[in-house]
C-alpha cells in the first residue's frame, strides 16, 4: 500500500459525518437480533413474515386488531427516522451570559432540531412540556413535506418565512384537517421520546379538537401502559358561545416508563395553593394579638368566610384552629379500620372520661396517649361528651398528590405577561405558574426540561421561577420557529412596536426580562441563579456541496476535500457542528487560546480540543496531544501534505492513544 493510500485509508476512517442518525437504518440493523431468535426469518436483510407467522402461530398475527391510522401516517413514521445534513450555528450576540449559562434557545423547525439533538441529548431530558398548535381551524402549523418537490410544495402552501421554514394555516376546509395535524405531531413525539430519561415524563397541552387523536398517537408512540393521567384545566367561564361555554383544556401526561417510576417508588407531590395567603393573615393576626390564640383563631375564621368562592385558600378553611404551635385542623383520632384499643381518657377540664371513638383510640396504650396529651397535641371539646381529635398542623400537611382537575383563571397569565413585556405581545400565553407547579410536583430538580413548541417562552419562565424557589439548577432547552409576528393582530402590532418581529424574538426578550425580575426579587440563596441562555440557529450544513458523509467517501472525494467548508462559517460554527456529530451537550463551557500562532479551542476542560486553522504546525499538534483530550478534531486542509497527516495520528498514538482523532 502506497503512502497516499495509507493516508486516504486513515482519513476516510476518521472523517466527521455531520449527518443526524439514520434511525431507520439503526432499526434495520437490529434485525440480527430477530434472526437469532428465529433463524431463517431474516434473509438478505428481508423479513419473511410468512415464516415468522408459522413460527408464532396465526393467533399472534390476527387479521383484525385495534389500530389508529390516517392519510399520510406511513410517511410521518418514516420521517422520524430520515437523516438530515444540517447544523446549529451559535449566535453569541443574541445570547445572554453565553460563557456561563447552560440554558439553550434554539431557533428553527423543531422536527430538524429534534433530529440534531438525538445524539447529544439521548436519554438525558427529565421533562418535556409542549403546547403544540391546537388545530382550531385558524392556527398555523408545521407542514412537513414528505414527498413533494420544493416547487410543488410551495405551490400548495404558499407560506414560507425568509429562512424557508414550513408553515401553513390548517383550515377545516382542508380535507386532511385532522390527518395533517397527526402527521405533524407524530414524528416529533417519536424523536422526543428518545430524548427522555428512564424517569422522564412528557406533558402536552391540548383541547377538544385533537385530544382524541393525541391520546391514540401517544398510546402508539409511548405505549398505553405509560399513560399517567389527563389533567383538566378549568380556566374560567367564557360567554362567547351559543351553546356551551367551553372553559377547559387538557394536559396529557405520559411517562417514558411508568414501570420504572413504580420500581423506583417515585411519588409526586405539590404544595397546596393558597397557603402563603393563610400564613400572611396568621402572621398579621399574631402580630396584633400576640399570644392570644383565641383571638387569632376568631380572626382567621372570619377571614376564611370573607374569601371569594374561587380563592384557593378556601379549600383549607378547615385549618381554622390555632394554638402555640400554629394553625391546625382537629383530625380523626381513631384506630384505622376499627378494632382499636379502648381505655379511659379524662377531659382536662371536667376530669371525666370522654367518649371513646367507635373504632378505638389510634394509640395502642393509655401511656402513649398521655404523652401526646402532655405535649398538647390533642384537641378536646367543651366537655366529655365530644370525642377528642388529634391536632393536624397545616405546616406538616402542605403537600398533597396533584389533582387531575384544577381551576386557574386563564386571564391571569395574560395580565402578568402584559406587565412584564409592556404590552399584549402574545395571544393566549400559557400560564407559567401552572408549568412551574408541574416542574415542582414531578420532582425535577437538576434535570433538563425541553419545550420544542416554545411560543412566548413560558416554560423557560417557569423553570427560572422554580429554580429561585428551591435554589435548584434545572436547565431548559427551548425550540421555536422564527415565525413572523402577524401585523394584522393587536398582539402582533404591539410586538412589532417593541422591535420584536418574530415569535422567537418575543421569547428571547421574555426570558431576559423575566430572569432579571426573578433575580431582583430572589433572596440571597438564589443569587447564583442561571438566567442566561445560548442562542443557536438551525442552518444548512457547514460543508460545501462536494461534502459527503464518511460512509460515502471515496478516494476521489478525499482528494477534493481541501476547501470543503463553506467560507462564511467561523470556528465556533465548526466547533458546535462537531459537538452535534460527537453527541456532546451544547451547554458546557469552552475557551480558546493561541498556541504557536494558532487558535485552539477547548470544550468542557478537554472533552474536545479543536484547531481549525490552515497549515497547522507540529508544535500545536504535540501540545494538544500532550493535554490528553478525550477527542481532537482538525481541518483536513490544516495539513500541507500526506506525511503531515500521517504524522498527526502517529503523535496522538504516542502521547494519548485513547484520544479519538477526526478531521473535517
C-alpha angles and dihedrals in degrees: 000000000000123000091251091050089051091051092049091050093051095044093046091054093050105043117127107243099208093199129116117249115282096231092183091055090048090054090050089051088060090066088092088071090053091050090052090055094042112023113209095023092099115052124170090346093306127115116230099212093180091059091044089051090053092051095048100035130246093271090072091052098045115179091234130041137155109271141157121223143157140180107291098019096126091052091048091052091048092049092062090063099039113111123229134199103223137115144203116249118206117238105197095173093061094044130092121227092351095177097052109026124098096192121104132209111188124191118206147065105325094218091062092040092052089053091051091051095051096099101031095050104024107147093352105103117097099189139012124197121181135173102195123187109292096221093230093156096263105056123105111236135181114272111203113206103219099165114002127095117249091252093050091045094052090048090055099045106024089195123108133134126229091272092054093250117161123249135149138167109249104210125184088245087071109101089215093050096136095026093059091051092049091048090050097051101037103072091041091056091048091054093042092054090057090059096054122100119235088263092042126125136194128213121194127188113219141156137214094282095072109003091104091054093041091057092052093047092048091049088055098044100037100022125253091254089065094059108120105178147311109241117210114211114199102202101180138285120299122203099195099091128095094207116017130005101233102204102160142073134183139247111201116208125199130169125221085229120000088185090059091052089052093047091052090046092237113188125193118210132169131195112253115254120245096031095118091056091051093049091047092054091045091052091049092050093046091052090053099041100030108201096348095121093178092058092045090050092050092050092049093052092050090051091052090052093053095052120109113254091247095053109115092222090068088072088068099044090119086072090079105122123095135199135157091289095053139254118355145168121227099240135188113288098187131113112269112252095006133265094093127152121286123208138141120280117186122222108242093229107032093031089218125126111270125222113284116230113254090240093047130249120314091228118075098221137031089235091060090046089053090053090054091048092048088054089055094241098128121086113213128196123235091276144359094281093079124074109242122239135216115245112246109193121215092223089060094047103048095122132067139161110279114260118238090221120049140161126227126155106251092208095064096075091051090054093048092049091047090054093046096047099034094242146024096285097155131042119230100352117194117253110261091200092060092051089045088055091051090051090050100048095044089059094237099167112156102357134115117266117202130199115175095178093053100165108167091358095255091153093056089049090052093049092052091048094053093043088057092049098052100019093241133152106231115157129210134213114195126187123193135165110235089241112176116248112253105250090198096066127074091238092049092049091049092051093049090050087057091051094255105131101169137039088246091057090051090052095049092048091049091054091050093051096040092048094052092046093049093047092049090053098040122102122246094271090066099047091109089062113145104232096161133096138196114231116218124178128208112242141159117277122294089234128089120247090264088068121107131180120264093261091056096046117123132183090258092052093049089057088055096051097097106105093013093138120089111254095232094060119104128207091263090056090054092045093055091044088057091048090056093046093049094043097243122152114261097220104068124110120264135185138189132211138176116248118184089338096311126108113239124190123209119195121203096342096305108334083120135004121190141180117188097178126121122254097008116204123236092242090065092048092051092047092052093045090048091059089058100222119189090237136016129189133187138179112259090227089054089090125069097217150340097289091054091051093051090046092058093060091043091053092052091047088055100044104028115003092178094061113109106228123195139164135215 
